[in-house]
């Protein structure tokens, strides 16, 4: 399968203003060729503005944008080697699938026979060989999404942009299509910038996630880095489920922080935190519930929900309510049960208030 000539993306001090509103503060960003980077964050954080600046649909107020090492800061969208897959697939209902895929090529002046061949190859790349004569209405939502991807990649972009591409699909189909998009990106060696507000989706598809907040980068890293080592309470709460427990750090010895949760003493390594108030990040999967005679934090189960692969609990403790996720084959507890809450030192991450 032919690989696309992927390009890198670089933002050097890029700022975007709309009148008196700063939609994007000074942004420095590097995306390597062949990397899939997701821009993740709540509404209004600047992620879509960043995507539109790469696409050339917005113009930077300050700074420099490079694609494939070329300065494109002042180039129009049509002069940049990028393609975008939109939230609404924007397929023409009266055109066949093949005609939809070939549309951008023919508008660009390519002969119809050559465009048809490229469209056929594009459909083959996304696993839709033989679907060219169908109408979009004859395809499933996931197949329509793949047609939109095929239409984008036949233009041989250096960068593929995806703006909330799965938001119109139901939950089960979203999981399936995101896997297909990731496989296509890896097979073709595409550079892809993916925008979503869904943290699970971002973790599933990304080489690297850039979490944005208040028009700037809050933290960037691999899905594992962001989950295991959040740099703030916001990141801890936004990436996966987390219990945030206020604590007072008594002392710090060589990066080892000593503190109390409820009536239990803990210590964990975090050289960035000083003595004083902080928040302990407790992932629900890292908390174990034992019988009340065990040596742990006393608690009472106030809610229990069996969800097939796991059981979710809410446990009231002296440190406040804790959300706990246990494997389905673990010992089950019911509402009202007294339990011992056990938290390993290495399972605690401390972040500043």
C-alpha positions as CSV (number, residue, x, y, z in Angstrom):
1,X,0.0,0.0,0.0
2,X,1.4,3.4,-1.0
3,X,2.5,5.6,1.9
4,X,1.7,9.3,1.9
5,X,4.5,11.9,2.0
6,X,3.7,13.0,5.6
7,X,4.8,16.4,6.8
8,X,5.6,17.8,10.2
9,X,3.7,20.7,11.8
10,X,5.3,23.5,13.8
11,X,3.8,26.4,15.7
12,X,6.2,29.1,16.8
13,X,4.6,31.6,19.2
14,X,1.3,31.5,17.4
15,X,-1.5,33.7,18.7
16,X,-5.0,34.1,17.5
17,X,-7.3,37.0,18.4
18,X,-10.8,37.8,17.4
19,X,-11.2,41.5,18.2
20,X,-10.5,41.9,21.9
21,X,-10.8,38.1,22.6
22,X,-7.7,36.0,22.6
23,X,-8.8,32.6,21.3
24,X,-5.3,31.2,21.4
25,X,-2.5,32.4,23.6
26,X,1.2,32.1,22.5
27,X,1.4,28.5,21.3
28,X,4.6,26.6,20.7
29,X,3.9,23.2,19.2
30,X,5.8,20.5,17.3
31,X,4.1,17.5,15.6
32,X,6.4,15.0,13.9
33,X,5.8,13.5,10.5
34,X,3.7,10.3,10.8
35,X,2.5,11.2,14.3
36,X,-1.2,11.2,15.3
37,X,-1.7,14.0,17.8
38,X,-5.0,14.7,19.5
39,X,-6.1,18.1,20.6
40,X,-8.3,17.5,23.6
41,X,-10.1,19.8,25.9
42,X,-13.5,21.3,27.0
43,X,-15.5,23.6,24.7
44,X,-13.8,27.0,24.2
45,X,-10.3,25.8,25.1
46,X,-8.7,26.6,21.7
47,X,-8.4,23.2,20.1
48,X,-10.7,23.8,17.1
49,X,-9.0,27.2,16.6
50,X,-5.6,25.4,16.5
51,X,-6.9,23.0,13.9
52,X,-8.3,25.7,11.7
53,X,-5.0,27.6,11.9
54,X,-3.3,24.5,10.5
55,X,-5.9,24.2,7.8
56,X,-5.6,27.8,6.8
57,X,-9.2,28.5,7.6
58,X,-8.0,31.1,10.2
59,X,-5.0,33.4,10.0
60,X,-2.6,33.7,12.9
61,X,-2.5,37.1,14.6
62,X,1.1,36.6,15.6
63,X,3.7,33.9,15.2
64,X,4.7,31.4,12.5
65,X,3.2,28.2,11.2
66,X,5.2,25.6,9.3
67,X,4.0,22.5,7.5
68,X,6.7,20.1,6.2
69,X,9.3,22.7,7.0
70,X,7.7,25.3,4.8
71,X,6.4,28.6,6.2
72,X,2.6,28.6,5.5
73,X,1.6,31.3,7.9
74,X,0.1,33.5,5.2
75,X,-0.8,30.8,2.7
76,X,-4.5,30.2,1.9
77,X,-6.2,26.9,2.7
78,X,-6.1,25.8,-0.9
79,X,-2.3,26.5,-1.1
80,X,-1.6,24.2,1.9
81,X,-1.1,20.4,1.6
82,X,-3.7,19.5,4.1
83,X,-7.1,17.8,4.0
84,X,-9.8,17.9,6.6
85,X,-12.4,15.4,7.6
86,X,-15.3,17.3,9.1
87,X,-17.8,16.4,11.9
88,X,-20.6,16.2,9.3
89,X,-19.2,14.1,6.5
90,X,-20.5,16.5,3.9
91,X,-21.0,13.8,1.3
92,X,-23.1,14.8,-1.8
93,X,-26.2,12.6,-1.6
94,X,-26.8,12.6,-5.4
95,X,-23.3,11.5,-6.2
96,X,-22.0,7.9,-6.0
97,X,-19.4,7.0,-3.4
98,X,-16.7,7.0,-6.1
99,X,-17.8,10.5,-7.4
100,X,-17.7,11.8,-3.9
101,X,-14.1,10.6,-3.4
102,X,-13.0,11.9,-6.7
103,X,-14.7,15.3,-6.3
104,X,-11.7,17.2,-4.9
105,X,-9.5,15.8,-7.7
106,X,-11.8,16.8,-10.5
107,X,-12.4,20.3,-9.0
108,X,-8.6,20.6,-8.9
109,X,-8.4,20.0,-12.7
110,X,-7.5,16.3,-12.8
111,X,-8.9,14.3,-15.8
112,X,-12.0,12.3,-14.9
113,X,-10.4,8.9,-15.8
114,X,-7.4,9.6,-13.6
115,X,-9.5,10.9,-10.8
116,X,-11.7,7.8,-11.0
117,X,-8.6,5.5,-10.7
118,X,-7.3,7.5,-7.7
119,X,-10.8,7.3,-6.1
120,X,-10.9,3.5,-6.5
121,X,-7.5,3.3,-4.9
122,X,-8.6,5.6,-2.1
123,X,-11.6,3.4,-1.4
124,X,-9.4,0.3,-1.4
125,X,-7.1,2.0,1.2
126,X,-10.0,2.5,3.6
127,X,-11.4,-1.0,3.1
128,X,-14.3,0.0,0.8
129,X,-13.2,-1.6,-2.5
130,X,-16.3,-2.4,-4.6
131,X,-18.5,0.2,-3.0
132,X,-17.9,3.0,-5.5
133,X,-21.2,2.7,-7.4
134,X,-23.3,3.0,-4.2
135,X,-24.9,6.1,-3.0
136,X,-24.0,7.5,0.5
137,X,-27.5,6.7,1.7
138,X,-26.8,3.0,1.1
139,X,-23.9,3.0,3.5
140,X,-23.7,2.7,7.3
141,X,-22.5,5.7,9.4
142,X,-19.1,4.1,9.8
143,X,-18.8,3.4,6.1
144,X,-19.7,7.0,5.3
145,X,-17.0,8.2,7.7
146,X,-14.5,6.0,5.8
147,X,-15.6,7.6,2.5
148,X,-14.9,11.0,4.0
149,X,-11.4,9.8,5.0
150,X,-10.8,8.4,1.5
151,X,-11.9,11.7,-0.1
152,X,-9.3,13.5,2.1
153,X,-6.4,11.1,1.6
154,X,-6.7,10.9,-2.3
155,X,-5.6,14.5,-2.3
156,X,-2.2,13.2,-0.9
157,X,-2.0,15.7,2.0
158,X,1.0,16.2,4.1
159,X,-1.3,16.5,7.1
160,X,-4.8,15.0,7.7
161,X,-7.0,17.0,10.0
162,X,-10.0,15.4,11.7
163,X,-12.5,17.6,13.5
164,X,-14.7,15.6,15.9
165,X,-15.0,12.8,13.3
166,X,-17.0,10.3,15.4
167,X,-19.5,12.6,17.1
168,X,-22.3,11.5,14.8
169,X,-21.9,7.8,15.6
170,X,-23.3,5.8,18.4
171,X,-21.0,4.6,21.2
172,X,-20.4,1.0,19.9
173,X,-19.8,2.2,16.3
174,X,-17.4,5.0,17.6
175,X,-15.1,2.4,19.1
176,X,-15.1,0.4,15.8
177,X,-14.5,3.4,13.5
178,X,-11.8,5.0,15.7
179,X,-9.8,1.7,15.5
180,X,-10.2,1.8,11.7
181,X,-9.0,5.4,11.5
182,X,-6.0,4.6,13.6
183,X,-5.2,1.6,11.4
184,X,-5.5,3.7,8.2
185,X,-3.2,6.4,9.7
186,X,-0.5,3.9,10.7
187,X,-0.7,1.9,7.4
188,X,-0.2,5.1,5.3
189,X,2.2,6.8,7.7
190,X,-0.1,9.8,7.8
191,X,0.5,12.9,10.0
192,X,-2.8,13.4,11.6
193,X,-4.2,16.1,13.9
194,X,-7.4,14.9,15.6
195,X,-9.8,17.1,17.6
196,X,-12.1,15.7,20.2
197,X,-13.6,16.5,23.6
198,X,-13.9,12.7,24.4
199,X,-10.9,11.7,26.5
200,X,-11.4,7.9,26.0
201,X,-11.4,8.4,22.2
202,X,-8.2,10.5,22.5
203,X,-6.5,7.9,24.6
204,X,-7.5,5.1,22.2
205,X,-6.1,6.7,19.0
206,X,-3.2,9.0,19.9
207,X,0.5,8.8,19.9
208,X,0.4,12.0,21.9
209,X,-2.4,14.1,23.5
210,X,-2.3,17.8,23.9
211,X,-4.7,18.8,26.5
212,X,-5.8,22.4,26.1
213,X,-7.5,24.8,28.7
214,X,-8.2,28.5,28.6
215,X,-6.6,28.9,25.1
216,X,-3.3,27.3,26.0
217,X,-1.6,23.9,26.5
218,X,-2.3,22.5,30.0
219,X,-0.2,19.4,29.5
220,X,1.1,17.2,26.6
221,X,2.3,13.6,26.5
222,X,1.4,10.1,25.7
223,X,-1.9,8.7,27.0
224,X,0.0,6.7,29.6
225,X,2.0,9.8,30.7
226,X,-1.1,11.9,31.1
227,X,-2.9,9.2,33.0
228,X,-0.1,8.2,35.3
229,X,1.6,11.6,35.8
230,X,-1.0,14.4,35.6
231,X,0.6,17.8,36.4
232,X,-2.6,19.3,37.8
233,X,-5.9,18.5,39.3
234,X,-7.5,19.5,36.1
235,X,-5.5,17.0,34.0
236,X,-6.1,14.2,36.6
237,X,-9.8,14.8,36.5
238,X,-10.0,15.2,32.8
239,X,-8.0,12.2,31.7
240,X,-9.8,9.2,33.1
241,X,-11.7,8.9,36.4
242,X,-10.0,10.2,39.5
243,X,-10.7,10.8,43.2
244,X,-9.2,14.1,44.2
245,X,-8.6,14.2,48.0
246,X,-7.3,17.3,49.8
247,X,-4.2,16.4,51.9
248,X,-1.6,18.3,53.9
249,X,2.0,17.3,53.1
250,X,3.9,17.2,56.4
251,X,7.4,17.0,55.0
252,X,9.4,16.3,51.9
253,X,12.6,14.2,52.1
254,X,14.6,13.8,48.9
255,X,11.4,14.1,46.8
256,X,9.5,11.7,49.1
257,X,6.3,13.3,50.3
258,X,4.7,12.3,53.6
259,X,1.0,13.0,54.2
260,X,-2.2,11.6,55.7
261,X,-5.5,10.5,54.1
262,X,-8.1,10.0,56.7
263,X,-6.4,8.2,59.6
264,X,-3.7,6.6,57.4
265,X,-0.2,7.7,56.8
266,X,1.2,7.6,53.3
267,X,4.3,8.6,51.4
268,X,5.0,8.9,47.6
269,X,7.6,10.3,45.4
270,X,7.0,13.6,43.7
271,X,9.9,16.1,43.6
272,X,7.7,18.9,42.3
273,X,5.5,19.2,45.3
274,X,6.5,21.2,48.4
275,X,5.3,20.8,52.0
276,X,1.8,22.2,52.6
277,X,-1.7,21.7,51.1
278,X,-2.0,19.5,47.9
279,X,-4.4,17.1,46.3
280,X,-3.9,13.3,46.2
281,X,-5.0,11.7,42.9
282,X,-6.5,8.2,43.5
283,X,-7.5,6.3,40.4
284,X,-10.6,4.2,41.1
285,X,-9.0,1.0,39.8
286,X,-6.1,1.3,42.2
287,X,-8.3,1.2,45.3
288,X,-9.0,-2.2,46.9
289,X,-11.9,-3.0,49.1
290,X,-11.4,-5.6,51.8
291,X,-13.3,-6.9,54.8
292,X,-13.5,-4.3,57.7
293,X,-11.1,-6.2,59.9
294,X,-8.2,-5.5,57.5
295,X,-5.7,-2.7,58.2
296,X,-7.0,0.1,56.0
297,X,-9.1,3.2,55.9
298,X,-12.6,2.4,57.3
299,X,-15.5,3.0,54.9
300,X,-19.1,2.2,54.1
301,X,-20.4,1.2,50.7
302,X,-23.2,3.7,49.7
303,X,-23.7,2.6,46.1
304,X,-22.8,-0.5,44.0
305,X,-23.4,-1.0,40.3
306,X,-22.6,-4.2,38.4
307,X,-21.6,-3.4,34.8
308,X,-20.6,-6.7,33.4
309,X,-16.8,-6.4,33.3
310,X,-16.5,-4.4,36.4
311,X,-18.3,-3.3,39.6
312,X,-18.5,0.4,40.5
313,X,-18.7,1.5,44.1
314,X,-19.1,4.7,46.0
315,X,-17.6,4.4,49.5
316,X,-18.0,6.9,52.2
317,X,-14.8,7.5,54.3
318,X,-13.4,10.0,56.7
319,X,-11.5,11.4,53.7
320,X,-14.8,11.9,51.8
321,X,-16.6,9.7,49.2
322,X,-14.4,7.6,47.0
323,X,-15.2,6.1,43.6
324,X,-13.9,2.6,43.3
325,X,-13.8,0.2,40.3
326,X,-13.3,-3.5,41.0
327,X,-13.1,-6.4,38.6
328,X,-16.4,-8.4,38.2
329,X,-14.8,-11.5,39.6
330,X,-13.6,-9.8,42.8
331,X,-15.5,-10.2,46.0
332,X,-18.8,-8.3,45.7
333,X,-20.0,-5.8,48.3
334,X,-23.5,-4.4,48.7
335,X,-24.8,-1.1,49.8
336,X,-24.4,-0.7,53.6
337,X,-21.4,-3.0,53.9
338,X,-18.5,-1.9,56.1
339,X,-15.2,-2.2,54.2
340,X,-11.5,-1.5,54.6
341,X,-10.2,0.8,51.9
342,X,-6.6,0.0,50.9
343,X,-4.5,2.3,48.8
344,X,-0.9,1.4,47.9
345,X,1.7,4.2,48.3
346,X,2.7,3.8,44.6
347,X,-0.9,4.3,43.5
348,X,-1.0,7.9,44.9
349,X,-0.1,10.9,42.7
350,X,0.2,14.3,44.3
351,X,-0.7,17.5,42.5
352,X,-0.7,21.1,43.7
353,X,-3.9,22.8,44.6
